[in-house]
Amino acid sequence: MNMPLNTSADICDPTEQARYNMVEQQIRPWNVLDEAVLELLFTVRREEFVPPAYQGAAFIDTQIPLNPSVEEAERLGQVMLAPRVDARMLQDLQVQSTDRVLEIGAGSGYMAALLAARAERVVSLEIVPELAEFARENLRSAGVDNAEVRQSDGALDPIPDGPFDVIVLSGSVAEIPQRLLGLLRDGGRLGAFVGHMPMMRATFVRRQGDRYETTQPWDVVVPRLRHFPEPTRFKF
């Protein structure tokens, strides 16, 4: 049985009040209505995955740089996505307790922790060695033992663990990578942010036998994942 969420009147601690405000003022209004997902945002403590310099921004509706240079972080996709984006992606993927999950772009490890709380096992790939270690340490500190972070290029390196029930790209791509679709189990789901500035769409692909059903239910703009193909865009 789901436990009821705290009400604002129940909360005295400033950190918990900020967490409550994040959920009720940013995330729930963004059509994240799955109570199990909302409850998870109280138990997986986002501030434990935020770099020390940005602790004050842990619950703000913004991306958080994971590189000392903010411009480099944006250009290289080295950011924590806004809380509402992670939460809605998690909700729409409908992760089950028996699912094996692949994430491309571990970042701080926060999304891997959310996924691991719902899945059987998570493999998260991170191209930057320093971020891979940062994510591993954050997951260890949070007591997450069913998520593994590997230093690997999700666009180019072999991925030997498939098939997966869920694949999530924690950054944007120009188009759905076909090789990742081949790693989906029958009934599996892939979630990605697809498109070009200034318009991208959250895109979900479900495998049904030899068919792939695609939906694009919401708009979002997030930084690029590195090394995925960028098809030429013709201009007339």
C-alpha positions, -999 to 999 in steps of 0.1 A, spaced: 0 0 0 13 35 -8 20 57 21 6 93 19 31 120 11 39 145 37 20 177 38 37 211 41 24 215 77 42 183 88 76 196 78 99 215 100 134 208 85 143 234 58 158 207 35 127 186 37 105 217 31 126 224 0 122 188 -12 85 190 -6 83 223 -26 102 207 -54 78 178 -57 46 199 -52 55 230 -71 77 218 -99 72 181 -105 35 173 -98 23 202 -120 44 188 -148 20 159 -151 41 136 -129 11 120 -111 24 85 -103 24 85 -65 51 58 -64 74 81 -84 66 111 -63 73 91 -31 106 80 -45 117 117 -48 115 118 -10 136 87 -4 163 91 -31 179 123 -18 188 145 -47 212 167 -27 235 136 -21 242 136 -59 248 173 -64 284 187 -65 293 205 -32 295 239 -50 258 236 -60 242 222 -29 220 253 -26 205 245 -60 197 208 -54 159 214 -54 157 243 -79 140 238 -113 173 240 -133 201 219 -147 232 216 -125 267 217 -140 289 187 -133 320 205 -146 337 235 -130 332 254 -162 295 261 -167 299 267 -204 319 234 -208 293 215 -188 266 227 -212 286 221 -243 297 186 -233 264 176 -217 279 173 -183 248 183 -163 222 169 -139 189 174 -157 162 194 -140 143 174 -114 110 175 -133 127 160 -164 141 130 -146 109 124 -127 87 125 -158 111 103 -178 110 78 -149 72 79 -148 67 74 -185 92 45 -188 70 25 -163 100 6 -148 91 -27 -132 108 -46 -104 120 -73 -128 135 -49 -154 171 -48 -165 179 -12 -174 206 5 -195 213 42 -190 235 62 -213 250 92 -195 254 85 -157 263 120 -148 261 123 -110 243 89 -107 210 104 -96 189 90 -124 206 56 -120 196 57 -83 160 65 -92 159 37 -118 176 12 -94 149 19 -68 123 5 -92 143 -20 -113 161 -53 -107 195 -41 -121 208 -9 -138 239 -6 -159 248 31 -164 275 42 -189 295 74 -185 320 87 -210 340 109 -186 362 90 -162 359 116 -134 321 116 -136 319 78 -137 338 77 -104 317 106 -90 285 86 -98 299 54 -84 308 71 -51 274 88 -49 256 55 -54 278 38 -28 272 65 -3 234 63 -10 235 25 -4 225 16 -40 239 -19 -47 220 -28 -79 234 -1 -101 267 -4 -118 285 26 -135 309 19 -162 333 43 -179 323 38 -215 311 56 -246 275 46 -251 275 58 -287 306 38 -299 317 11 -274 303 -24 -274 274 -30 -249 276 -67 -240 248 -69 -214 217 -69 -235 189 -74 -241 174 -48 -217 138 -42 -207 144 -4 -204 170 19 -221 171 56 -212 193 83 -227 200 110 -201 208 136 -227 196 145 -262 203 129 -296 194 140 -331 176 107 -338 169 74 -320 201 53 -323 191 21 -342 218 0 -325 202 6 -291 168 -5 -304 185 -38 -312 193 -42 -275 156 -40 -264 139 -72 -252 104 -78 -267 81 -55 -248 110 -33 -238 109 5 -238 135 31 -248 132 67 -236 153 96 -252 152 133 -258 152 137 -296 156 167 -319 175 200 -323 175 233 -306 151 250 -299 127 221 -301 132 186 -288 107 159 -278 107 132 -252 105 101 -273 95 66 -262 99 35 -284 83 2 -273 93 -30 -290 64 -53 -300 80 -84 -317 94 -70 -349 75 -37 -347 86 -5 -328 58 18 -316 69 54 -311 52 82 -291 65 118 -284 43 131 -256 61 162 -243 86 190 -252 119 195 -235 154 209 -243 185 192 -228 222 191 -237 236 166 -262 251 132 -255 285 130 -272 294 110 -303 259 101 -314 252 108 -351 242 143 -362 225 139 -396 229 168 -420 201 193 -417 193 208 -451 184 245 -454 166 260 -484 
